[in-house]
Amino acid sequence: MIFNHILVPYDGSEPAAHALDKAIQLVRSGAAGRLSVAHVVNLQPVVIADMTFVPPETYQEQVKKHGDVIIDKIKEKTGDLPDVNVVILAGSPAEAIVDYANDGGVDLIVMGNRGLSSLREFMVGSVSHNVILHSSVPVMIIK
């Protein structure tokens, strides 16, 4: 076994699905043991210049519904694998992913090159780019 614990950030996008497929392939081949799949919920206000945009309360309900759909997709894809952990993280996606990897004993992050980005991610930079810059463990980017 090359990797003990793989983390896959999953937002429901096609690149994230490809990354999850690759991680599942690594686990099935015996190259990895444990798999964690994380969906990050970002409810933080968006700040552009000196303006702050706070999401309306109904946004939280929409995020929860979307998160439930995401969790169902993850469970469907990983259903027959042993030792799979599905987690919901909150906050800035890149920071949440890096923090979970550091605190959770992850030794590889497998993620898509693009996700379902918001205006903030467009302005600040992609999540995958920020994870690569700040991660203390290897990051495999899947197109």
The 8 nearest C-alpha neighbors of each residue, nearest first, counted from 0:
[[1, 30, 31, 2, 29, 32, 3, 26],
 [0, 2, 30, 31, 3, 29, 32, 25],
 [3, 1, 31, 4, 0, 30, 106, 32],
 [2, 4, 32, 31, 33, 106, 1, 5],
 [3, 5, 33, 105, 106, 34, 2, 32],
 [6, 4, 34, 107, 108, 105, 35, 106],
 [5, 7, 108, 35, 36, 34, 109, 107],
 [6, 8, 36, 109, 110, 108, 9, 19],
 [7, 9, 37, 36, 38, 110, 6, 10],
 [10, 8, 38, 15, 37, 11, 7, 36],
 [11, 9, 12, 38, 15, 114, 115, 8],
 [10, 12, 9, 69, 15, 16, 13, 115],
 [13, 11, 15, 114, 14, 10, 115, 16],
 [12, 14, 16, 15, 17, 11, 114, 111],
 [15, 13, 111, 17, 16, 12, 142, 113],
 [16, 14, 111, 18, 12, 9, 17, 13],
 [17, 15, 13, 19, 14, 18, 20, 12],
 [16, 18, 20, 14, 15, 19, 21, 13],
 [19, 17, 15, 110, 21, 111, 16, 20],
 [18, 20, 22, 16, 21, 17, 23, 7],
 [19, 21, 17, 23, 18, 22, 24, 16],
 [22, 20, 24, 18, 19, 23, 17, 25],
 [23, 21, 25, 19, 24, 20, 18, 26],
 [24, 22, 20, 26, 25, 21, 19, 27],
 [23, 25, 21, 27, 22, 26, 28, 20],
 [26, 24, 22, 30, 28, 23, 27, 31],
 [25, 27, 31, 23, 29, 24, 28, 30],
 [28, 26, 24, 29, 25, 23, 30, 31],
 [29, 27, 25, 26, 30, 24, 31, 23],
 [28, 30, 26, 31, 27, 0, 25, 32],
 [31, 29, 0, 1, 25, 28, 26, 2],
 [32, 30, 2, 26, 29, 3, 0, 25],
 [33, 31, 3, 26, 4, 2, 34, 29],
 [32, 34, 4, 82, 3, 5, 31, 83],
 [35, 33, 83, 5, 4, 6, 84, 82],
 [36, 34, 84, 6, 83, 85, 5, 7],
 [35, 37, 7, 85, 6, 8, 84, 86],
 [38, 36, 8, 86, 87, 9, 85, 7],
 [37, 39, 87, 9, 10, 8, 88, 86],
 [40, 38, 88, 89, 92, 87, 37, 41],
 [41, 39, 89, 88, 42, 90, 38, 87],
 [40, 42, 90, 43, 91, 89, 39, 92],
 [43, 41, 40, 44, 90, 54, 59, 89],
 [42, 44, 41, 45, 90, 91, 53, 54],
 [45, 43, 53, 52, 46, 51, 42, 54],
 [44, 46, 52, 51, 119, 43, 47, 53],
 [45, 47, 51, 50, 52, 44, 48, 49],
 [48, 46, 50, 49, 51, 45, 119, 52],
 [47, 49, 50, 46, 51, 45, 122, 52],
 [48, 50, 47, 51, 46, 52, 45, 44],
 [51, 49, 47, 48, 46, 52, 45, 53],
 [52, 50, 46, 45, 53, 44, 47, 49],
 [51, 53, 45, 44, 46, 54, 50, 47],
 [52, 54, 44, 51, 55, 45, 43, 42],
 [55, 53, 58, 52, 44, 56, 42, 59],
 [56, 54, 58, 57, 53, 59, 52, 60],
 [57, 55, 58, 59, 54, 60, 53, 61],
 [58, 56, 60, 59, 55, 61, 54, 62],
 [57, 59, 61, 56, 55, 60, 54, 62],
 [60, 58, 62, 57, 61, 56, 63, 42],
 [59, 61, 63, 57, 58, 62, 64, 56],
 [62, 60, 58, 64, 59, 63, 65, 57],
 [61, 63, 59, 65, 60, 64, 66, 58],
 [64, 62, 66, 60, 61, 65, 67, 59],
 [65, 63, 61, 67, 66, 62, 60, 68],
 [64, 66, 62, 68, 63, 67, 61, 69],
 [67, 65, 63, 69, 64, 68, 62, 70],
 [66, 68, 70, 64, 69, 65, 63, 71],
 [67, 69, 71, 65, 66, 70, 72, 64],
 [70, 68, 66, 72, 67, 71, 11, 73],
 [71, 69, 73, 67, 72, 68, 66, 74],
 [70, 72, 68, 74, 69, 73, 75, 67],
 [73, 71, 75, 69, 70, 74, 76, 68],
 [74, 72, 70, 76, 75, 71, 77, 69],
 [73, 75, 77, 71, 78, 76, 72, 70],
 [74, 76, 72, 78, 73, 77, 71, 70],
 [77, 75, 73, 74, 78, 72, 20, 79],
 [78, 76, 74, 80, 75, 79, 73, 83],
 [77, 79, 74, 75, 80, 76, 73, 81],
 [80, 78, 77, 81, 76, 75, 74, 83],
 [81, 79, 77, 78, 83, 82, 27, 23],
 [80, 82, 83, 79, 33, 78, 77, 34],
 [81, 83, 33, 84, 34, 80, 32, 35],
 [84, 82, 34, 35, 81, 33, 80, 85],
 [83, 85, 35, 36, 34, 86, 82, 33],
 [86, 84, 36, 35, 37, 83, 87, 70],
 [87, 85, 37, 36, 88, 84, 38, 35],
 [86, 88, 38, 37, 39, 89, 85, 40],
 [87, 89, 39, 40, 38, 86, 95, 37],
 [90, 88, 40, 39, 41, 95, 87, 91],
 [91, 89, 41, 92, 95, 40, 43, 42],
 [90, 92, 94, 41, 93, 95, 89, 43],
 [93, 91, 95, 94, 39, 90, 96, 126],
 [94, 92, 126, 96, 130, 95, 91, 129],
 [93, 95, 97, 91, 96, 92, 98, 90],
 [94, 96, 98, 92, 93, 97, 91, 99],
 [95, 97, 93, 99, 94, 98, 92, 100],
 [98, 96, 100, 94, 99, 134, 95, 101],
 [97, 99, 101, 95, 100, 96, 94, 102],
 [100, 98, 102, 96, 101, 97, 103, 95],
 [101, 99, 105, 97, 103, 98, 102, 96],
 [100, 102, 98, 99, 103, 97, 104, 105],
 [103, 101, 99, 100, 104, 98, 105, 97],
 [104, 102, 100, 99, 105, 101, 98, 4],
 [103, 105, 102, 101, 100, 106, 4, 99],
 [106, 104, 100, 4, 103, 5, 107, 6],
 [105, 107, 136, 4, 5, 2, 104, 3],
 [108, 106, 5, 137, 105, 136, 138, 6],
 [107, 109, 138, 6, 5, 7, 139, 110],
 [110, 108, 139, 7, 18, 138, 140, 6],
 [111, 109, 18, 140, 7, 8, 15, 141],
 [112, 110, 14, 15, 141, 18, 113, 140],
 [111, 113, 142, 140, 141, 127, 14, 110],
 [114, 112, 111, 14, 127, 115, 125, 116],
 [113, 115, 116, 12, 10, 14, 15, 111],
 [114, 116, 12, 10, 117, 113, 11, 13],
 [117, 115, 114, 120, 118, 121, 113, 125],
 [116, 118, 119, 120, 121, 115, 122, 114],
 [117, 119, 121, 120, 122, 116, 45, 123],
 [120, 118, 122, 117, 121, 123, 45, 46],
 [119, 121, 123, 124, 117, 122, 125, 118],
 [122, 120, 118, 119, 124, 123, 117, 125],
 [121, 123, 119, 120, 124, 118, 47, 125],
 [124, 122, 120, 121, 119, 125, 118, 126],
 [125, 123, 120, 121, 122, 126, 128, 129],
 [124, 126, 128, 127, 120, 129, 121, 123],
 [125, 127, 93, 129, 128, 130, 92, 124],
 [128, 126, 130, 125, 129, 112, 131, 113],
 [127, 129, 131, 125, 126, 130, 132, 124],
 [130, 128, 132, 126, 131, 127, 93, 133],
 [131, 129, 127, 133, 93, 132, 128, 134],
 [130, 132, 128, 129, 134, 133, 127, 138],
 [131, 133, 129, 130, 134, 128, 127, 135],
 [134, 132, 130, 131, 129, 135, 97, 94],
 [135, 133, 136, 130, 97, 131, 132, 137],
 [134, 136, 133, 137, 101, 97, 100, 131],
 [137, 135, 134, 106, 107, 138, 108, 105],
 [138, 136, 107, 108, 139, 106, 135, 134],
 [139, 137, 108, 109, 107, 131, 140, 136],
 [138, 140, 109, 108, 110, 141, 137, 107],
 [141, 139, 110, 111, 112, 109, 138, 142],
 [140, 142, 111, 18, 112, 110, 139, 17],
 [141, 112, 14, 111, 140, 17, 18, 113]]
